[in-house]
Amino acid sequence: MDNISINRISLKTSIRQPITPRQVASPKKSFLQQLQEASTKSELKVSKHANQRLQERNINISEAEWQIVSEKVSEARSKGVNDSLVLMDQAALIVSAKNSTVITAMDRIEARDQLFTNIDGTIVLN
């Protein structure tokens, strides 16, 4: 007859951790709330190309202005915009709203005679 071997595996009981008051007090957020928070927290990135253009053209954008641009790009993305032209007092930016990335930048004088293609939204800031 065939030799049958039986190996016994000991069963370990899992130890449950007690629920802390903090876990009980914090209400769970809905999926929609979490999605909205995630979409508003996205930070605007600047591509290597755009960073070079900002430096070459001596375009200085303050943190407060970047924050406004980031918020407006996020708003545009929520409305279905993929690529946008952002017109500011001192600069024109082409931004991928889909990727939250500044693709290129130019000063307003240079942007005056340009034709912008492949954009589906424009953000005008003062």
Residue pairs with C-beta under 8 A, 6 or more apart in sequence:
29 37
39 74
39 77
39 78
40 71
40 74
42 70
42 74
42 100
43 70
43 100
44 66
44 69
44 70
44 73
44 95
44 100
44 101
44 102
45 99
45 100
45 101
45 102
46 54
46 101
46 102
47 101
47 102
47 103
47 104
49 103
49 104
50 93
50 101
50 102
50 103
50 104
50 105
53 59
53 104
53 105
53 106
54 60
54 61
54 91
54 105
57 105
57 106
57 107
57 110
58 107
59 90
59 91
59 105
59 106
59 107
60 90
61 69
61 88
61 90
61 91
65 88
65 125
68 125
69 86
69 88
69 93
69 95
69 123
69 125
70 100
72 86
72 123
72 125
73 84
73 86
73 95
73 97
73 100
73 123
74 97
74 100
76 84
76 97
76 121
76 123
77 97
77 98
77 100
79 121
80 120
81 97
81 120
81 121
82 96
82 97
82 98
82 120
82 121
83 94
83 95
83 96
83 97
83 98
83 103
83 118
83 119
83 120
83 121
84 94
84 95
84 97
84 119
84 120
84 121
84 122
84 123
85 92
85 93
85 94
85 95
85 116
85 119
85 121
85 122
85 123
86 92
86 93
86 94
86 95
86 122
86 123
86 125
87 108
87 111
87 122
87 123
87 124
87 125
88 108
88 125
89 108
89 125
89 126
90 107
90 108
91 105
91 106
91 107
91 108
91 111
92 105
92 106
92 107
92 108
92 110
92 111
92 114
93 102
93 103
93 104
93 105
94 102
94 103
94 104
94 105
94 116
94 119
95 101
95 102
95 103
96 103
97 121
106 114
